[in-house]
Amino acid sequence: MALTDKTHEKTYSWLKNNKELINVATSRAKEKLVIMGDKDQLNRLHHPGDDDDLFELCNYVRSNGKTTVTEREPESRALGIKPYSTETETAFLDTLNDAINAMMITKTKYVVKKEVAISQVFNSSNEINDLFYTGRFDYIVYERYGKELLPVFAVELDGNEHANDSKVIERDKKKQQICDSHNFQLIRVPNNYARRYNYAKDILSSFFENSKR
């Protein structure tokens, strides 16, 4: 585990609760999990009271499983926990692409990508919102300029948990704050609208009309 005296807290903030990365690292161990790293640097970067899966994992391994690991509700799609089905995701991606292709009246080409890391959308090195380094957008619509793709807006496909689960609601607020701070539009779509072509077309029409003003 490459933590040094040059490791910045923002880097560690991205790493400490990266469930996908931790899941891959721990699930590959067949008989024994050995973690090599600098304990002093880990202690320097860890803040007591913060959610820190990496710190707890290191303590768990160091004590041969004799410490208690904080129980967390699974939220990551990478761990197989999905608020909506892969079929629904794919259906909405197809619907969005069909609507974009039908609306193209210029030579500008738009591309839709799903499951895009927030940190890949914005160029920023001064973020204090931890979700910036760990969160993802469901879909990003990009505008193609030659070989370059420029993010235009984000779309989130929301299930019931976005209205009923306090943790999901709080995460949504953080995501909205990030978008607001970068003057970037985030559009939320109920997942039962995933296959509604006209609804997707209306969203796009509204966005492009407003962007012209």
N, C-alpha and C positions, 0 to 999 in steps of 0.2 A: 504494500500500500504506500504509494509515493506521496507522503506528506512531509514537507520540509519547512524550514524557517521562511521560505519564500512563498509558501502556499497562502494565497489571500483568503480572507473570510468569505468572500463572495463565491470563490471556487468551491470552498468546503460547503457552503450553503446549498450549492447545486448538487454536491456529491452525497451529503449526509442522509437525505431522504429520497435518493434516486432508487425507487423500488425496483425498476426494471434491471438496473445494474446489479443491485444487491441480490435480486432473485437469480440472475444468471450466475453470479459468483458462487452462491451457496448451493444451488441445485446441481452444479457440476461435480461437487465433491462426492466421491463414491464411498469412501470409508472414513476419512478424517478431513476436517477443515483446518488449515493452518494459515494464520494471518501474520505477515511480517510487516512491521512498520515502526514508526517512532512514537512511543507512548507519550512523550513530552509534547510533541507537536499536536497529537490528538487531543490532549488535555487543554492545550492552548486554544485550539479552534472550537472546542466544545463549550457551549454555554449552558450551565445547569438550569433545568426547567424547560429548555427548548426540546421540541421533538427532534430526536437524533438517532435514527435507526442504525447508522454506522457505528456510533459510539457504543450503543447497547450491544450490537453484534460483537464488537471487539471485547467488551467486558464479558459477554457470555462465553466466548471462545477461551479467553484468558482464564476463566474460572472453571473450565470444563463443564459448562452448562449448569453451574450452581447459582447463577444470578437469575433474577426475574426479568423477562423481557416484556415491555409494555405491550399490551394487546391493542391492536388497531384493526378497524374495520377495513377489509380489502376494498380498494377503490380503483386500482390500476387495471386498465384493459390488458396490459401486457401480462398480468397474472391470471387472465381468463375471466375477470369480473367485468361484465359489460352491462351498462344501464339500458342498452338496447341491442338488438341482434346484429350480427355481421350482415345479414340479409337486408336489414333496414338501412344500415350504413351504405351498402353498395347501391341500394335502390335510390337513395337520395343523391349519391354521387352521380349516378346515371341521369337522374332527373335534372340536376343542376347543369351537367354538361350538355344535355339536350336543349335546355332552355337557353344557355349561352350561345350554342351553335345556331339556334334559330334566330337569335337577336342580332347576330353579327352583320352590321351594315357598313362596316369599314374593314380595312385590311388588318386591323389590330387583332392579334390573336390572344385569347385568354385561356389559361390553364388552371385546372382545379387539382389541388393536392390535399390529401387527408392525413390526419395525425401529424401535424407539423409542430415541432418544438417552438415555443414562444420565443426563445432566445435566438432562433434562426430567422425570425421575421423582422426583428428590430436590431439596429446597430446601437448598442448601449453598453456602457461599462460602469454605470453609476446606479444600478438598480438596487433598491433595498427590499423590494417585494420578492420573497423567496419563491413564489410561484413562477417568476420570470425564468428561473433556471431549471425548474422541475416540471412545469405545466406544458400542455399541448393544446393547440386549436384543433377542433374536429376537421375543419376544412379551411383552406386559404385559397382565394381566387387571385391568381397572378396575371399580370399583363406582360406579354413577351415583347422585349425590345432587342431584336437581334438574338444573341445567345443569352441575354440577361433576362431574368424573371423578376419583376417588381411586384411585391405584395400590394393588393388593392383593397381587399377587405376580408374579414373572417366570418365564418358561419359556424354556429354551434347548434347541434341537434339535441334537443332537450327532452328527456323523459320525465316521469313524475317526480323522481328524486330531486330534480332541480327546484321543485316547489315545496318538497316535504322534508328533505334531509338538511339539517342545519350545517353540516360540514360541507356539503355540496354547494349550498347557498353562499357560504362564506368564501369558498373557492371561486365561485362565479363573480362575487364582488371584487375579489383581488384581480381576476382576469379583466374585468371591466375597467378597473382603475389603471391597469397597465395600458389598455387600449386608449383610454382617455388621455393619459399622459403623453401618448405618441400621436394623438389626433388621428386615430385609426378606428374605422367603424367595425363594430362587432354586431352581427345580426343573429338573433336567436329564433330557431324554428322548432315548434313542437314536433316530436318524432312521429306523431300520427299523420303529419303532413308530408312525410318523406317521399311519397309517390305522387303527390299532387303537382303535376307539371305547371298548370296555370299559376299556382301559388308561387312556385320558384321563379317563374317568369315575371310575376308582379314584383317580387323582391328585387330582381335584377333591374327591371325598368325603373323602379323607384330610386334605386341607388344611382344609376347612371344619369337619371334626370336631375337629381339633387346635386350630383358632382359637376354638372354643367353650369350651375348657378353661381 
